[in-house]
Amino acid sequence: MQEGIFILSSMFDTGPIPRYVQLADLLRQRLAKQRWVPGETLPSIDKLMAEFNVARVTVRQATQLLAKEGLLSPQRGRGTFVTAQAARKRKLLVHTTLDELVEMYRGDTPDLSNVIASDEQPVLTEQDGIPATRYTHMRRVHSRDGERYCVVSIFIDTRVFKLAPARFRREVVLPILTNLPGVTIATAHQTLNISSADLDVARDLGVPVNAPVAEVRRVLRAPDGSVIYLGEATYRGDYIRLEMDLKP
């Protein structure tokens, strides 16, 4: 088969993110997991082409990208050497108490260039609680250590939002909400589902379309049972870690 007319493996998405970037991300994950350690050589280009069913140019572009990051060193006639171990991302624990969840978000920053406000109203079920008269909606991206890891759609009871509109617009919402005078959170509930990134999420988080993501839905209620906050967040799959104590 001639180079350039490879039938590409279905493991790589045909969306807007180039295949060599997707391949580089996969190789970076293997480096982070110490599949290859500094001083070792990567499999040959031909072996990588066969494993991932991609063209030679794709492998070369991927390794060049990792070389620019200081992770690899391609050497003519000798192979591609691992020069550094990729850093593991800081995992986000799936917490089971509201206090732990709020603490997890401290220090994070919303990407204010991606804040979108609208008059959209939430879809609530009877189990969620009593709907407020009106909600203020924001959709934005959260970053940690300079990397986007979460896109969230937030609905806040407009009466609560008006207590600190400037802060809600520029800061992470949950730490504000749990310490706002005059606001009492009586109950909180969240669910988590494993899903895949659609086109909008892939663009916002910089991941391939259909990459694994975790979808989390959070509902906070006031003492009268009214929903004062609904958050629908989508996290990069490589940022989530779930730990559970199992009863013997």
Secondary structure as the mmCIF struct_conf table of DSSP 4:
data_model
#
loop_
_struct_conf.conf_type_id
_struct_conf.id
_struct_conf.beg_label_comp_id
_struct_conf.beg_label_asym_id
_struct_conf.beg_label_seq_id
_struct_conf.end_label_comp_id
_struct_conf.end_label_asym_id
_struct_conf.end_label_seq_id
TURN_TY1_P TURN_TY1_P1 GLU A 3 GLY A 4
TURN_TY1_P TURN_TY1_P2 SER A 10 MET A 11
BEND BEND1 PHE A 12 PHE A 12
BEND BEND2 GLY A 15 ILE A 17
HELX_RH_AL_P HELX_RH_AL_P1 ARG A 19 ALA A 32
TURN_TY1_P TURN_TY1_P3 LYS A 33 GLN A 34
BEND BEND3 ARG A 35 TRP A 36
TURN_TY1_P TURN_TY1_P4 PRO A 38 GLY A 39
STRN STRN1 THR A 41 THR A 41
HELX_LH_PP_P HELX_LH_PP_P1 LEU A 42 SER A 44
HELX_RH_AL_P HELX_RH_AL_P2 ILE A 45 PHE A 52
TURN_TY1_P TURN_TY1_P5 ASN A 53 ASN A 53
HELX_RH_AL_P HELX_RH_AL_P3 ARG A 56 LYS A 68
TURN_TY1_P TURN_TY1_P6 GLU A 69 GLY A 70
BEND BEND4 LEU A 71 LEU A 71
STRN STRN2 LEU A 72 GLN A 75
TURN_TY1_P TURN_TY1_P7 ARG A 76 ARG A 78
STRN STRN3 GLY A 79 VAL A 82
BEND BEND5 ALA A 84 ALA A 84
HELX_LH_PP_P HELX_LH_PP_P2 GLN A 85 LYS A 89
HELX_LH_PP_P HELX_LH_PP_P3 LYS A 91 LYS A 91
STRN STRN4 LEU A 92 LEU A 93
BEND BEND6 THR A 96 THR A 97
HELX_RH_AL_P HELX_RH_AL_P4 LEU A 98 TYR A 105
TURN_TY1_P TURN_TY1_P8 ARG A 106 GLY A 107
STRN STRN5 THR A 109 SER A 118
TURN_TY1_P TURN_TY1_P9 GLU A 126 ASP A 128
STRN STRN6 ILE A 130 ILE A 130
HELX_LH_PP_P HELX_LH_PP_P4 PRO A 131 ALA A 132
BEND BEND7 THR A 133 THR A 133
STRN STRN7 TYR A 135 ARG A 144
TURN_TY1_P TURN_TY1_P10 ASP A 145 GLY A 146
STRN STRN8 GLU A 147 ASP A 157
HELX_RH_AL_P HELX_RH_AL_P5 THR A 158 PHE A 161
TURN_TY1_P TURN_TY1_P11 LYS A 162 LEU A 163
BEND BEND8 ALA A 164 ALA A 164
HELX_RH_AL_P HELX_RH_AL_P6 PRO A 165 ARG A 170
BEND BEND9 GLU A 171 GLU A 171
HELX_RH_AL_P HELX_RH_AL_P7 VAL A 173 LEU A 177
TURN_TY1_P TURN_TY1_P12 THR A 178 ASN A 179
TURN_TY1_P TURN_TY1_P13 PRO A 181 GLY A 182
STRN STRN9 THR A 187 SER A 196
HELX_RH_AL_P HELX_RH_AL_P8 LEU A 199 LEU A 205
TURN_TY1_P TURN_TY1_P14 GLY A 206 GLY A 206
TURN_TY1_P TURN_TY1_P15 VAL A 209 ASN A 210
STRN STRN10 PRO A 212 ARG A 221
TURN_TY1_P TURN_TY1_P16 PRO A 223 ASP A 224
BEND BEND10 GLY A 225 GLY A 225
STRN STRN11 SER A 226 SER A 226
STRN STRN12 VAL A 227 ARG A 236
HELX_RH_3T_P HELX_RH_3T_P1 GLY A 237 TYR A 239
STRN STRN13 ILE A 240 ARG A 241
HELX_LH_PP_P HELX_LH_PP_P5 ASP A 245 LYS A 247
#
